[in-house]
Amino acid sequence: NAAAAAQTQLAAATRRAAALESDVEAQTQAAAGLRRKISALEGEKGALGVAAEARLTKLASEKAAAEARCEELRRAAEAAAAHTATHSEFQDAATARLAEVERARRALEGGRGRL
């Protein structure tokens, strides 16, 4: 009878050991799957990092080009303002000269009328 009980206990222990081995195998497979997912995510992370760096480099280049264009436009605006100021000075001088000529013409006409 004791032998039968020991045999039953041995069979139960053997089943528990087989169940534990099966559980360990399943967990090992799950761990391997998680390692593959982690590896894939790290690859994606690396690719995203490279893409982000490329985008930042492109944006920095575009910013530098925009700043250079702004400086070019600022210089052009200053040149236009200087040209306008010079043109205005010439226009003022021409207007003053015309007024002087007109005064001289009137003076001549006034002098002829007295003659």
OpenMM code with the backbone's topology and positions (N, CA, C; nanometers):
from openmm import Vec3, app, unit

residues = "ASN ALA ALA ALA ALA ALA GLN THR GLN LEU ALA ALA ALA THR ARG ARG ALA ALA ALA LEU GLU SER ASP VAL GLU ALA GLN THR GLN ALA ALA ALA GLY LEU ARG ARG LYS ILE SER ALA LEU GLU GLY GLU LYS GLY ALA LEU GLY VAL ALA ALA GLU ALA ARG LEU THR LYS LEU ALA SER GLU LYS ALA ALA ALA GLU ALA ARG CYS GLU GLU LEU ARG ARG ALA ALA GLU ALA ALA ALA ALA HIS THR ALA THR HIS SER GLU PHE GLN ASP ALA ALA THR ALA ARG LEU ALA GLU VAL GLU ARG ALA ARG ARG ALA LEU GLU GLY GLY ARG GLY ARG LEU".split()
positions = [
    Vec3(0.0826, -0.1206, 0.0000),
    Vec3(0.0000, 0.0000, 0.0000),
    Vec3(0.0860, 0.1255, 0.0000),
    Vec3(0.1950, 0.1236, 0.0773),
    Vec3(0.2859, 0.2372, 0.0824),
    Vec3(0.3532, 0.2547, -0.0528),
    Vec3(0.3781, 0.1460, -0.1191),
    Vec3(0.4404, 0.1526, -0.2510),
    Vec3(0.3455, 0.2145, -0.3517),
    Vec3(0.2185, 0.1841, -0.3404),
    Vec3(0.1189, 0.2417, -0.4324),
    Vec3(0.1057, 0.3916, -0.4086),
    Vec3(0.1102, 0.4324, -0.2803),
    Vec3(0.1010, 0.5750, -0.2471),
    Vec3(0.2241, 0.6478, -0.2995),
    Vec3(0.3410, 0.5862, -0.2840),
    Vec3(0.4642, 0.6467, -0.3335),
    Vec3(0.4600, 0.6542, -0.4855),
    Vec3(0.4065, 0.5533, -0.5474),
    Vec3(0.3933, 0.5516, -0.6938),
    Vec3(0.3009, 0.6644, -0.7378),
    Vec3(0.1906, 0.6879, -0.6663),
    Vec3(0.0959, 0.7951, -0.6989),
    Vec3(0.1637, 0.9309, -0.6816),
    Vec3(0.2394, 0.9443, -0.5709),
    Vec3(0.3092, 1.0714, -0.5463),
    Vec3(0.4154, 1.0966, -0.6546),
    Vec3(0.4846, 0.9903, -0.6943),
    Vec3(0.5863, 1.0040, -0.7991),
    Vec3(0.5220, 1.0442, -0.9305),
    Vec3(0.4073, 0.9867, -0.9625),
    Vec3(0.3377, 1.0220, -1.0861),
    Vec3(0.2923, 1.1673, -1.0817),
    Vec3(0.2412, 1.2106, -0.9666),
    Vec3(0.1966, 1.3506, -0.9515),
    Vec3(0.3161, 1.4452, -0.9637),
    Vec3(0.4283, 1.4093, -0.9014),
    Vec3(0.5483, 1.4937, -0.9094),
    Vec3(0.5994, 1.4988, -1.0525),
    Vec3(0.5924, 1.3869, -1.1216),
    Vec3(0.6365, 1.3830, -1.2615),
    Vec3(0.5488, 1.4727, -1.3470),
    Vec3(0.4164, 1.4697, -1.3214),
    Vec3(0.3254, 1.5588, -1.3977),
    Vec3(0.3551, 1.7055, -1.3673),
    Vec3(0.3785, 1.7370, -1.2394),
    Vec3(0.4107, 1.8756, -1.2012),
    Vec3(0.5421, 1.9198, -1.2679),
    Vec3(0.6396, 1.8315, -1.2698),
    Vec3(0.7683, 1.8633, -1.3331),
    Vec3(0.7488, 1.8862, -1.4825),
    Vec3(0.6667, 1.8028, -1.5466),
    Vec3(0.6408, 1.8203, -1.6898),
    Vec3(0.5675, 1.9512, -1.7148),
    Vec3(0.4715, 1.9831, -1.6261),
    Vec3(0.3976, 2.1092, -1.6405),
    Vec3(0.4914, 2.2283, -1.6219),
    Vec3(0.5823, 2.2190, -1.5222),
    Vec3(0.6792, 2.3267, -1.5000),
    Vec3(0.7743, 2.3420, -1.6187),
    Vec3(0.8187, 2.2293, -1.6745),
    Vec3(0.9058, 2.2351, -1.7922),
    Vec3(0.8339, 2.3009, -1.9095),
    Vec3(0.7060, 2.2664, -1.9252),
    Vec3(0.6263, 2.3265, -2.0320),
    Vec3(0.6111, 2.4767, -2.0094),
    Vec3(0.5870, 2.5151, -1.8814),
    Vec3(0.5725, 2.6574, -1.8469),
    Vec3(0.7046, 2.7314, -1.8727),
    Vec3(0.8162, 2.6691, -1.8338),
    Vec3(0.9480, 2.7310, -1.8570),
    Vec3(0.9714, 2.7480, -2.0073),
    Vec3(0.9370, 2.6490, -2.0859),
    Vec3(0.9537, 2.6577, -2.2315),
    Vec3(0.8691, 2.7710, -2.2888),
    Vec3(0.7436, 2.7814, -2.2412),
    Vec3(0.6548, 2.8881, -2.2894),
    Vec3(0.7109, 3.0257, -2.2512),
    Vec3(0.7609, 3.0370, -2.1294),
    Vec3(0.8181, 3.1656, -2.0864),
    Vec3(0.9459, 3.1976, -2.1637),
    Vec3(1.0241, 3.0944, -2.1942),
    Vec3(1.1461, 3.1145, -2.2741),
    Vec3(1.1100, 3.1645, -2.4138),
    Vec3(1.0068, 3.1059, -2.4733),
    Vec3(0.9605, 3.1501, -2.6058),
    Vec3(0.9087, 3.2936, -2.5993),
    Vec3(0.8325, 3.3256, -2.4931),
    Vec3(0.7793, 3.4618, -2.4772),
    Vec3(0.8935, 3.5615, -2.4608),
    Vec3(0.9947, 3.5246, -2.3828),
    Vec3(1.1104, 3.6126, -2.3628),
    Vec3(1.1837, 3.6357, -2.4950),
    Vec3(1.1978, 3.5302, -2.5745),
    Vec3(1.2643, 3.5445, -2.7047),
    Vec3(1.1837, 3.6376, -2.7951),
    Vec3(1.0509, 3.6241, -2.7919),
    Vec3(0.9656, 3.7136, -2.8699),
    Vec3(0.9814, 3.8580, -2.8257),
    Vec3(0.9864, 3.8795, -2.6942),
    Vec3(1.0060, 4.0160, -2.6423),
    Vec3(1.1420, 4.0717, -2.6823),
    Vec3(1.2458, 3.9874, -2.6811),
    Vec3(1.3791, 4.0348, -2.7238),
    Vec3(1.3763, 4.0766, -2.8713),
    Vec3(1.3057, 3.9995, -2.9548),
    Vec3(1.2943, 4.0362, -3.0971),
    Vec3(1.2212, 4.1696, -3.1123),
    Vec3(1.1127, 4.1883, -3.0348),
    Vec3(1.0377, 4.3152, -3.0417),
    Vec3(1.1250, 4.4321, -2.9959),
    Vec3(1.2000, 4.4111, -2.8889),
    Vec3(1.2891, 4.5167, -2.8384),
    Vec3(1.3930, 4.5514, -2.9436),
    Vec3(1.4502, 4.4497, -3.0069),
    Vec3(1.5507, 4.4732, -3.1116),
    Vec3(1.4910, 4.5518, -3.2278),
    Vec3(1.3682, 4.5137, -3.2683),
    Vec3(1.3021, 4.5856, -3.3782),
    Vec3(1.2752, 4.7303, -3.3393),
    Vec3(1.2301, 4.7530, -3.2153),
    Vec3(1.2026, 4.8901, -3.1694),
    Vec3(1.3306, 4.9727, -3.1614),
    Vec3(1.4398, 4.9100, -3.1193),
    Vec3(1.5679, 4.9824, -3.1158),
    Vec3(1.6116, 5.0206, -3.2567),
    Vec3(1.5869, 4.9298, -3.3527),
    Vec3(1.6175, 4.9624, -3.4926),
    Vec3(1.5345, 5.0797, -3.5411),
    Vec3(1.4055, 5.0787, -3.5086),
    Vec3(1.3185, 5.1909, -3.5470),
    Vec3(1.3647, 5.3199, -3.4815),
    Vec3(1.4005, 5.3099, -3.3537),
    Vec3(1.4484, 5.4280, -3.2804),
    Vec3(1.5715, 5.4865, -3.3488),
    Vec3(1.6647, 5.3984, -3.3884),
    Vec3(1.7856, 5.4444, -3.4578),
    Vec3(1.7517, 5.5111, -3.5897),
    Vec3(1.6606, 5.4506, -3.6655),
    Vec3(1.6212, 5.5085, -3.7944),
    Vec3(1.5540, 5.6434, -3.7747),
    Vec3(1.4691, 5.6528, -3.6722),
    Vec3(1.4028, 5.7809, -3.6447),
    Vec3(1.5034, 5.8873, -3.6025),
    Vec3(1.6047, 5.8450, -3.5265),
    Vec3(1.7094, 5.9388, -3.4864),
    Vec3(1.7857, 5.9930, -3.6061),
    Vec3(1.8176, 5.9040, -3.6989),
    Vec3(1.8888, 5.9453, -3.8211),
    Vec3(1.8016, 6.0404, -3.9024),
    Vec3(1.6722, 6.0063, -3.9155),
    Vec3(1.5807, 6.0920, -3.9920),
    Vec3(1.5654, 6.2283, -3.9249),
    Vec3(1.5579, 6.2280, -3.7913),
    Vec3(1.5441, 6.3553, -3.7193),
    Vec3(1.6686, 6.4414, -3.7377),
    Vec3(1.7859, 6.3802, -3.7314),
    Vec3(1.9099, 6.4552, -3.7526),
    Vec3(1.9151, 6.5140, -3.8932),
    Vec3(1.8738, 6.4342, -3.9914),
    Vec3(1.8726, 6.4831, -4.1298),
    Vec3(1.7768, 6.6004, -4.1431),
    Vec3(1.6598, 6.5894, -4.0802),
    Vec3(1.5605, 6.6981, -4.0863),
    Vec3(1.6135, 6.8239, -4.0184),
    Vec3(1.6776, 6.8071, -3.9030),
    Vec3(1.7350, 6.9223, -3.8329),
    Vec3(1.8439, 6.9891, -3.9168),
    Vec3(1.9252, 6.9090, -3.9829),
    Vec3(2.0303, 6.9632, -4.0697),
    Vec3(1.9685, 7.0415, -4.1842),
    Vec3(1.8625, 6.9849, -4.2444),
    Vec3(1.7950, 7.0532, -4.3542),
    Vec3(1.7327, 7.1839, -4.3061),
    Vec3(1.6670, 7.1804, -4.1889),
    Vec3(1.6052, 7.3020, -4.1347),
    Vec3(1.7105, 7.4086, -4.1037),
    Vec3(1.8245, 7.3665, -4.0502),
    Vec3(1.9320, 7.4621, -4.0216),
    Vec3(1.9822, 7.5252, -4.1509),
    Vec3(1.9938, 7.4461, -4.2556),
    Vec3(2.0369, 7.4975, -4.3850),
    Vec3(1.9347, 7.5963, -4.4412),
    Vec3(1.8060, 7.5602, -4.4306),
    Vec3(1.6994, 7.6495, -4.4786),
    Vec3(1.6967, 7.7791, -4.3977),
    Vec3(1.7209, 7.7692, -4.2673),
    Vec3(1.7237, 7.8882, -4.1827),
    Vec3(1.8388, 7.9796, -4.2242),
    Vec3(1.9557, 7.9201, -4.2467),
    Vec3(2.0719, 7.9999, -4.2886),
    Vec3(2.0444, 8.0681, -4.4222),
    Vec3(1.9813, 7.9967, -4.5144),
    Vec3(1.9493, 8.0558, -4.6451),
    Vec3(1.8486, 8.1695, -4.6284),
    Vec3(1.7497, 8.1510, -4.5422),
    Vec3(1.6492, 8.2550, -4.5191),
    Vec3(1.7131, 8.3778, -4.4545),
    Vec3(1.8038, 8.3545, -4.3592),
    Vec3(1.8729, 8.4669, -4.2949),
    Vec3(1.9585, 8.5429, -4.3959),
    Vec3(2.0260, 8.4701, -4.4843),
    Vec3(2.1079, 8.5346, -4.5876),
    Vec3(2.0188, 8.6165, -4.6804),
    Vec3(1.9040, 8.5613, -4.7175),
    Vec3(1.8097, 8.6341, -4.8054),
    Vec3(1.7583, 8.7586, -4.7345),
    Vec3(1.7279, 8.7486, -4.6060),
    Vec3(1.6820, 8.8655, -4.5300),
    Vec3(1.7885, 8.9742, -4.5281),
    Vec3(1.9143, 8.9327, -4.5089),
    Vec3(2.0237, 9.0299, -4.5086),
    Vec3(2.0372, 9.0954, -4.6460),
    Vec3(2.0231, 9.0160, -4.7507),
    Vec3(2.0296, 9.0683, -4.8879),
    Vec3(1.9173, 9.1701, -4.9111),
    Vec3(1.7977, 9.1364, -4.8653),
    Vec3(1.6838, 9.2283, -4.8808),
    Vec3(1.7023, 9.3547, -4.7973),
    Vec3(1.7617, 9.3394, -4.6764),
    Vec3(1.7872, 9.4567, -4.5922),
    Vec3(1.8845, 9.5515, -4.6612),
    Vec3(1.9899, 9.4941, -4.7204),
    Vec3(2.0873, 9.5778, -4.7925),
    Vec3(2.0221, 9.6467, -4.9126),
    Vec3(1.9377, 9.5725, -4.9834),
    Vec3(1.8695, 9.6307, -5.0988),
    Vec3(1.7772, 9.7445, -5.0546),
    Vec3(1.7097, 9.7254, -4.9412),
    Vec3(1.6209, 9.8303, -4.8899),
    Vec3(1.7018, 9.9536, -4.8494),
    Vec3(1.8183, 9.9301, -4.7867),
    Vec3(1.9041, 10.0441, -4.7500),
    Vec3(1.9526, 10.1169, -4.8754),
    Vec3(1.9908, 10.0411, -4.9774),
    Vec3(2.0376, 10.1026, -5.1022),
    Vec3(1.9244, 10.1817, -5.1674),
    Vec3(1.8037, 10.1258, -5.1653),
    Vec3(1.6889, 10.1959, -5.2236),
    Vec3(1.6596, 10.3234, -5.1459),
    Vec3(1.6704, 10.3158, -5.0133),
    Vec3(1.6462, 10.4348, -4.9307),
    Vec3(1.7518, 10.5417, -4.9598),
    Vec3(1.8777, 10.4986, -4.9743),
    Vec3(1.9848, 10.5943, -5.0053),
    Vec3(1.9621, 10.6556, -5.1427),
    Vec3(1.9219, 10.5726, -5.2399),
    Vec3(1.8938, 10.6230, -5.3743),
    Vec3(1.7780, 10.7223, -5.3708),
    Vec3(1.6746, 10.6878, -5.2950),
    Vec3(1.5587, 10.7767, -5.2835),
    Vec3(1.5999, 10.9094, -5.2210),
    Vec3(1.6843, 10.9022, -5.1175),
    Vec3(1.7301, 11.0255, -5.0521),
    Vec3(1.8107, 11.1095, -5.1506),
    Vec3(1.9012, 11.0453, -5.2275),
    Vec3(1.9809, 11.1179, -5.3269),
    Vec3(1.8902, 11.1773, -5.4339),
    Vec3(1.7946, 11.0991, -5.4805),
    Vec3(1.6992, 11.1469, -5.5808),
    Vec3(1.6211, 11.2662, -5.5267),
    Vec3(1.5810, 11.2576, -5.3995),
    Vec3(1.5067, 11.3667, -5.3368),
    Vec3(1.5933, 11.4927, -5.3286),
    Vec3(1.7219, 11.4774, -5.2967),
    Vec3(1.8123, 11.5919, -5.2905),
    Vec3(1.8262, 11.6561, -5.4279),
    Vec3(1.8442, 11.5724, -5.5325),
    Vec3(1.8533, 11.6258, -5.6685),
    Vec3(1.7242, 11.6960, -5.7079),
    Vec3(1.6113, 11.6352, -5.6700),
    Vec3(1.4817, 11.6946, -5.7035),
    Vec3(1.4662, 11.8302, -5.6332),
    Vec3(1.5065, 11.8368, -5.5067),
    Vec3(1.5000, 11.9637, -5.4338),
    Vec3(1.5896, 12.0687, -5.4989),
    Vec3(1.7110, 12.0258, -5.5389),
    Vec3(1.8040, 12.1193, -5.6032),
    Vec3(1.7474, 12.1659, -5.7368),
    Vec3(1.6872, 12.0721, -5.8139),
    Vec3(1.6294, 12.1088, -5.9429),
    Vec3(1.5120, 12.2035, -5.9246),
    Vec3(1.4302, 12.1776, -5.8244),
    Vec3(1.3159, 12.2661, -5.7964),
    Vec3(1.3650, 12.4055, -5.7584),
    Vec3(1.4696, 12.4122, -5.6769),
    Vec3(1.5259, 12.5421, -5.6371),
    Vec3(1.5834, 12.6141, -5.7586),
    Vec3(1.6499, 12.5379, -5.8464),
    Vec3(1.7090, 12.5983, -5.9675),
    Vec3(1.5993, 12.6503, -6.0601),
    Vec3(1.4906, 12.5711, -6.0752),
    Vec3(1.3782, 12.6168, -6.1578),
    Vec3(1.3170, 12.7445, -6.1012),
    Vec3(1.3045, 12.7485, -5.9678),
    Vec3(1.2493, 12.8688, -5.9050),
    Vec3(1.3416, 12.9883, -5.9299),
    Vec3(1.4710, 12.9631, -5.9248),
    Vec3(1.5682, 13.0694, -5.9507),
    Vec3(1.5581, 13.1183, -6.0948),
    Vec3(1.5468, 13.0233, -6.1888),
    Vec3(1.5327, 13.0578, -6.3299),
    Vec3(1.4042, 13.1373, -6.3511),
    Vec3(1.2955, 13.0936, -6.2873),
    Vec3(1.1665, 13.1636, -6.3008),
    Vec3(1.1764, 13.3062, -6.2464),
    Vec3(1.2444, 13.3242, -6.1350),
    Vec3(1.2618, 13.4604, -6.0801),
    Vec3(1.3431, 13.5466, -6.1769),
    Vec3(1.4479, 13.4858, -6.2340),
    Vec3(1.5306, 13.5608, -6.3284),
    Vec3(1.4494, 13.5982, -6.4519),
    Vec3(1.3641, 13.5034, -6.5026),
    Vec3(1.2808, 13.5310, -6.6197),
    Vec3(1.1841, 13.6456, -6.5885),
    Vec3(1.1238, 13.6423, -6.4722),
    Vec3(1.0304, 13.7505, -6.4357),
    Vec3(1.1026, 13.8839, -6.4250),
    Vec3(1.2239, 13.8758, -6.3699),
    Vec3(1.3006, 13.9999, -6.3565),
    Vec3(1.3329, 14.0565, -6.4932),
    Vec3(1.3661, 13.9697, -6.5900),
    Vec3(1.3963, 14.0134, -6.7252),
    Vec3(1.2716, 14.0717, -6.7906),
    Vec3(1.1595, 14.0029, -6.7735),
    Vec3(1.0355, 14.0525, -6.8322),
    Vec3(0.9956, 14.1865, -6.7697),
    Vec3(1.0196, 14.1952, -6.6393),
    Vec3(0.9902, 14.3218, -6.5728),
    Vec3(1.0806, 14.4343, -6.6213),
    Vec3(1.2041, 14.4015, -6.6485),
    Vec3(1.2994, 14.4993, -6.6990),
    Vec3(1.2649, 14.5400, -6.8405),
    Vec3(1.2164, 14.4518, -6.9248),
    Vec3(1.1797, 14.4829, -7.0628),
    Vec3(1.0554, 14.5731, -7.0631),
    Vec3(0.9671, 14.5440, -6.9726),
    Vec3(0.8440, 14.6241, -6.9681),
    Vec3(0.8745, 14.7684, -6.9317),
    Vec3(0.9757, 14.7925, -6.8582),
    Vec3(1.0119, 14.9285, -6.8184),
    Vec3(1.0835, 14.9986, -6.9295),
    Vec3(1.1390, 14.9217, -7.0196),
    Vec3(1.2103, 14.9851, -7.1299),
    Vec3(1.1105, 15.0282, -7.2284),
] * unit.nanometer
topology = app.Topology()
chain = topology.addChain("A")
for resn in residues:
    res = topology.addResidue(resn, chain)
    for name in ("N", "CA", "C"):
        topology.addAtom(name, app.Element.getBySymbol(name[0]), res)
